[in-house]
Amino acid sequence: MTTSTLRALTHIGPGGSHWVALRASICVLFPMLVLTATGHTSWCVYAAFGAFAGLYGRYRDYGDRVRMQATAAVLLVAAVVTGTLTALGPDPRWMAVAGAAVWAGIGGVATDAFDWHPPGSLFLVFAYAVCAAVPATPSSLLVALVVTSGAALLALLLGASGALLPRSAPRSGSGPGSGLRYAVRRPG
């Protein structure tokens, strides 16, 4: 590998993408380390999906980012819990297909209504489908709720933490208002 290739691979350019990547990494890594250290590696799947809330609102000011991440967090927790509930069924495979379709619809409406960035329902469908495929017991429902919520809360705190730094806030997007009005006028 040449020196110029190595330099190009390790160069951090303008735009702040490295801060977004660092925040997302911490959101995922910290809960995983805690669960691994406490011997609960089987719960890591729930923590990962809660941490996905930290991926939303990259180019928003802190108020918009927190609102977007909070909305995404609530829906991610609901997707994980309903996926875990589906896994409790006698043969969850067919229910999982129908449930994934429902979550795709919910995610599509949410992305339009709240002008999500990143747009789409991929994370919701992924959270639901994976949790529907993981073997579960009735006690898994409470674990899924608590672990996913805790990881999502950490993501919200980290997403808002930049407001404490003495630098300018990220540029503001259009906010949830325009997307919500659009979704009501043109559902689906």
TAJODA-V975811 format. One record per pair of residues at least 12 apart in sequence whose C-alpha atoms are under 10 Angstrom apart, sorted by the first residue. I is the first residue (numbers start at 1). J is the second residue. D is the distance in whole Angstrom. If there is no record, write none. Layout:
<<I J D> <I J D>>
This chain:
<<15 59 10> <15 170 10> <16 58 10> <16 59 10> <16 170 9> <17 58 9> <17 59 10> <19 58 10> <19 162 10> <20 54 9> <20 55 8> <20 56 10> <20 57 10> <20 58 7> <20 59 9> <20 159 9> <21 54 10> <21 55 9> <21 58 10> <23 54 7> <23 55 8> <23 155 8> <23 158 7> <23 159 7> <23 161 10> <23 162 10> <24 51 8> <24 52 8> <24 53 9> <24 54 6> <24 55 6> <24 56 10> <24 155 8> <24 158 9> <24 159 9> <25 51 9> <25 54 9> <25 55 10> <26 51 9> <26 54 9> <26 154 9> <26 155 8> <26 158 8> <27 47 9> <27 48 8> <27 50 9> <27 51 5> <27 52 8> <27 53 9> <27 54 7> <27 55 9> <27 151 7> <27 152 8> <27 153 10> <27 154 7> <27 155 5> <27 156 9> <27 157 10> <27 158 7> <27 159 9> <28 44 9> <28 47 7> <28 48 6> <28 49 9> <28 50 8> <28 51 5> <28 52 8> <28 53 10> <28 54 9> <28 151 8> <28 152 10> <28 154 9> <28 155 8> <29 44 10> <29 47 9> <29 48 9> <29 51 9> <30 47 9> <30 48 10> <30 51 9> <30 151 9> <30 154 9> <31 43 10> <31 44 8> <31 46 10> <31 47 6> <31 48 8> <31 50 10> <31 51 8> <31 147 9> <31 148 10> <31 150 8> <31 151 6> <31 152 10> <31 154 9> <32 44 6> <32 45 9> <32 46 10> <32 47 7> <32 48 8> <32 51 10> <32 151 9> <35 47 9> <35 147 9> <42 134 10> <43 140 9> <43 143 8> <43 144 8> <43 147 7> <43 148 9> <44 144 10> <44 147 8> <44 148 9> <44 151 10> <45 80 9> <45 127 9> <45 130 8> <45 131 8> <45 134 9> <45 144 9> <45 147 9> <45 148 9> <46 76 10> <46 77 9> <46 80 7> <46 81 9> <46 84 10> <46 127 8> <46 130 10> <46 131 8> <46 143 8> <46 144 6> <46 145 8> <46 146 9> <46 147 6> <46 148 5> <46 149 9> <46 150 10> <46 151 8> <46 152 10> <47 77 10> <47 80 10> <47 144 8> <47 145 10> <47 146 9> <47 147 6> <47 148 5> <47 149 8> <47 150 8> <47 151 5> <47 152 8> <48 127 9> <48 147 9> <48 148 8> <48 151 7> <48 152 9> <49 73 9> <49 76 7> <49 77 8> <49 79 9> <49 80 7> <49 123 8> <49 124 9> <49 126 9> <49 127 6> <49 128 9> <49 130 10> <49 131 10> <49 144 10> <49 147 9> <49 148 7> <49 149 9> <49 151 8> <49 152 8> <50 72 9> <50 73 7> <50 74 9> <50 75 10> <50 76 6> <50 77 6> <50 80 8> <50 127 9> <50 144 10> <50 145 10> <50 146 10> <50 147 8> <50 148 4> <50 149 6> <50 150 7> <50 151 5> <50 152 4> <50 153 8> <50 154 9> <50 155 8> <50 156 10> <51 73 8> <51 76 9> <51 147 10> <51 148 8> <51 149 9> <51 150 9> <51 151 5> <51 152 5> <51 153 8> <51 154 7> <51 155 6> <51 156 9> <52 69 9> <52 72 8> <52 73 8> <52 76 8> <52 123 7> <52 124 9> <52 127 9> <52 148 10> <52 151 9> <52 152 7> <52 155 8> <53 66 10> <53 68 9> <53 69 5> <53 70 7> <53 71 9> <53 72 6> <53 73 5> <53 74 9> <53 75 9> <53 76 7> <53 77 10> <53 123 9> <53 151 9> <53 152 6> <53 153 9> <53 154 9> <53 155 6> <53 156 7> <53 159 9> <54 66 9> <54 68 10> <54 69 6> <54 70 9> <54 72 9> <54 73 8> <54 151 9> <54 152 7> <54 153 9> <54 154 8> <54 155 5> <54 156 6> <54 157 9> <54 158 8> <54 159 6> <54 160 10> <55 68 10> <55 69 8> <55 72 9> <55 117 8> <55 118 8> <55 123 10> <55 155 8> <55 156 10> <55 159 9> <56 68 7> <56 69 6> <56 70 9> <56 71 10> <56 72 7> <56 73 9> <56 116 7> <56 117 5> <56 118 6> <56 119 9> <56 155 10> <56 156 10> <56 159 9> <57 69 7> <57 72 10> <57 115 9> <57 116 7> <57 117 5> <57 118 7> <57 119 10> <57 159 9> <57 170 10> <57 172 10> <57 173 9> <57 175 10> <58 116 10> <58 117 7> <58 118 8> <58 159 9> <58 170 8> <58 171 9> <58 172 10> <58 173 10> <59 117 8> <59 118 10> <59 169 9> <59 170 6> <59 171 6> <59 172 6> <59 173 7> <60 117 9> <60 169 8> <60 170 6> <60 171 6> <60 172 4> <60 173 5> <60 174 9> <60 175 8> <61 160 9> <61 162 10> <61 163 9> <61 168 9> <61 169 6> <61 170 5> <61 171 6> <61 172 5> <61 173 8> <61 175 9> <62 159 8> <62 160 6> <62 161 9> <62 162 8> <62 163 6> <62 169 7> <62 170 8> <62 171 9> <62 172 9> <63 159 10> <63 160 8> <63 163 9> <63 169 10> <63 172 9> <63 175 9> <64 114 10> <64 160 10> <64 172 8> <64 173 8> <64 174 9> <64 175 6> <64 176 8> <65 116 10> <65 117 9> <65 156 9> <65 159 7> <65 160 8> <65 170 10> <65 172 9> <65 173 9> <65 175 9> <66 155 10> <66 156 6> <66 157 9> <66 158 10> <66 159 7> <66 160 6> <67 114 9> <67 156 9> <67 175 9> <67 176 9> <68 110 10> <68 111 10> <68 114 7> <68 115 8> <68 116 7> <68 117 8> <68 156 10> <68 175 9> <68 176 8> <69 116 9> <69 117 10> <69 152 8> <69 153 9> <69 155 8> <69 156 6> <69 157 10> <69 159 8> <69 160 10> <70 152 8> <70 153 8> <70 155 9> <70 156 7> <71 110 9> <71 114 8> <71 116 9> <72 107 9> <72 110 9> <72 111 9> <72 114 10> <72 116 9> <72 123 9> <72 124 9> <72 152 9> <73 124 10> <73 148 9> <73 149 8> <73 151 9> <73 152 6> <73 153 8> <73 155 9> <73 156 8> <74 148 10> <74 149 8> <74 152 8> <74 153 10> <75 103 9> <75 106 9> <75 107 8> <75 110 9> <75 123 10> <75 124 7> <75 127 10> <76 103 10> <76 107 10> <76 123 8> <76 124 6> <76 125 9> <76 126 10> <76 127 7> <76 128 8> <76 148 8> <76 149 9> <76 152 8> <77 124 9> <77 127 9> <77 128 9> <77 144 8> <77 145 7> <77 146 9> <77 147 9> <77 148 6> <77 149 6> <77 150 10> <77 151 10> <77 152 8> <78 103 10> <78 124 9> <78 127 9> <78 128 8> <78 144 10> <78 145 8> <78 148 9> <78 149 10> <79 99 9> <79 100 9> <79 103 7> <79 106 10> <79 123 9> <79 124 6> <79 125 8> <79 126 9> <79 127 6> <79 128 5> <79 129 9> <79 130 10> <79 131 8> <79 132 10> <80 124 8> <80 125 9> <80 126 9> <80 127 6> <80 128 5> <80 129 8> <80 130 8> <80 131 6> <80 132 8> <80 141 9> <80 144 7> <80 145 8> <80 148 8> <80 149 10> <81 127 9> <81 128 8> <81 131 8> <81 132 9> <81 140 9> <81 141 6> <81 142 8> <81 143 9> <81 144 6> <81 145 6> <81 146 10> <81 148 9> <82 96 10> <82 99 8> <82 103 10> <82 127 10> <82 128 7> <82 129 10> <82 131 8> <82 132 8> <82 141 9> <82 144 10> <82 145 10> <83 95 10> <83 96 8> <83 99 8> <83 100 9> <83 125 9> <83 126 10> <83 127 7> <83 128 4> <83 129 6> <83 130 7> <83 131 5> <83 132 4> <83 133 8> <83 134 9> <83 136 10> <83 141 9> <83 144 10> <84 127 10> <84 128 8> <84 129 9> <84 130 9> <84 131 5> <84 132 5> <84 133 8> <84 134 7> <84 135 8> <84 136 6> <84 137 9> <84 138 9> <84 140 7> <84 141 6> <84 142 10> <84 143 10> <84 144 7> <84 145 9> <85 128 10> <85 131 9> <85 132 7> <85 136 8> <85 137 9> <85 138 8> <85 140 9> <85 141 7> <85 144 10> <86 99 8> <86 128 9> <86 129 9> <86 131 8> <86 132 5> <86 133 8> <86 134 10> <86 135 10> <86 136 9> <87 128 10> <87 129 9> <87 130 9> <87 131 7> <87 132 4> <87 133 6> <87 134 7> <87 135 6> <87 136 6> <87 137 8> <87 138 10> <87 140 10> <87 141 10> <88 132 8> <88 133 10> <88 134 9> <88 135 7> <88 136 6> <88 137 6> <88 138 7> <88 140 9> <88 141 9> <89 132 9> <89 135 10> <89 136 9> <89 137 10> <92 132 7> <92 133 8> <92 135 10> <93 129 9> <93 132 8> <93 133 8> <95 129 10> <95 132 9> <96 125 10> <96 128 8> <96 129 6> <96 130 9> <96 131 9> <96 132 6> <96 133 8> <97 128 10> <97 129 8> <97 132 10> <99 125 8> <99 128 8> <99 129 8> <99 132 9> <100 121 10> <100 124 8> <100 125 5> <100 126 8> <100 127 9> <100 128 7> <100 129 6> <100 130 10> <100 132 9> <101 125 8> <101 129 10> <102 124 10> <102 125 9> <102 128 10> <103 121 7> <103 122 9> <103 123 10> <103 124 6> <103 125 6> <103 126 9> <103 127 9> <103 128 7> <103 129 9> <104 120 8> <104 121 5> <104 122 7> <104 123 9> <104 124 7> <104 125 6> <104 126 9> <104 128 10> <105 120 10> <105 121 8> <105 124 10> <105 125 9> <105 188 8> <106 120 10> <106 121 8> <106 124 8> <106 125 9> <106 188 10> <107 119 9> <107 120 6> <107 121 4> <107 122 8> <107 123 9> <107 124 7> <107 125 8> <108 120 6> <108 121 6> <108 122 9> <108 124 10> <108 183 10> <108 187 10> <108 188 7> <109 121 9> <109 179 10> <109 180 9> <109 183 7> <109 184 9> <109 187 7> <109 188 7> <110 176 10> <110 179 9> <110 180 9> <110 183 9> <111 176 10> <111 179 8> <111 180 9> <111 183 9> <112 176 9> <112 178 9> <112 179 5> <112 180 7> <112 181 9> <112 182 7> <112 183 6> <112 184 9> <112 186 9> <112 187 9> <112 188 9> <113 175 10> <113 176 7> <113 177 8> <113 178 8> <113 179 5> <113 180 4> <113 181 7> <113 182 7> <113 183 5> <113 184 8> <113 187 9> <114 174 10> <114 175 7> <114 176 4> <114 177 7> <114 178 8> <114 179 5> <114 180 6> <114 181 9> <114 182 10> <114 183 9> <115 173 9> <115 174 8> <115 175 7> <115 176 6> <115 177 8> <115 178 8> <115 179 5> <115 180 8> <115 182 10> <115 183 9> <116 173 10> <116 175 9> <116 176 8> <116 179 9> <117 173 9> <131 144 9>>
